[in-house]
Amino acid sequence: MNFQAVLFDLDGTLLDTLEDLADSMNAALVDLSFPAHPIDAYRFFVGDGMDMLVRRVLPESARDTNTCARLKAAMEDEYSKRWNAKSRPYPGVPELLDALTQRELPMVILSNKPEAFTLKAVAELLPQWHFVIVRGARPEVATKPDPTAAIEIARTLNIAPADFLYLGDTNTDMQTANGAGMYALGAAWGFRPGEELVQSGARRLLQTPGELLDLI
């Protein structure tokens, strides 16, 4: 194998952001008089963008356009206050990023988190490492699992999609990687169970970040 670049998902892959996401959304839900959810429930709520997160946490009877818009605005406000309260890189991630940097392998990030929050999180929580491209959710580009953004990144770097390792932690990431023609790696330490990643097309399931280096 002769991979030339690594594409990372962000939440659940490089950064453990679950508690900040859950705390923010629960605060927003309570503010709008809806019930909060256990933190672990957010492992399955997040991963497909803010709009889908809003729909998943609301009771089915309350998923009208107006309520979704109000909750999304409340969530964005709450998350802006606490997005970095508990979020940190997963154990082993700094060492992996150091090793990839030493090998001069281009690293990129593609997240379904809104782009403003994505850029802020990378700048503050992963400041020591250089990512040649950082992309979050943008209105003009379809979110994952649509592979458009991943293919756009490959084209920008002039590297064939097949030469990318793609590391993510959800079925959405595995579908994106395979749809883009990249080598799908599942992060077993992330938000979703390993079985989901394998069933969704992971070529290999990594138990620790450092195992990625075996493929370089």
PyMOL commands that set and color helices and strands:
alter all, ss='L'
color gray80, all
select helices_A, chain A and resi 18-31+39-45+50-57+60-62+65-82+93-102+115-125+148-157+161-163+171-180+194-199+209-215
alter helices_A, ss='H'
color red, helices_A
select strands_A, chain A and resi 5-8+15-16+88-89+107-114+133-137+164-168+183-187+204-206
alter strands_A, ss='S'
color yellow, strands_A
deselect
rebuild
show_as cartoon
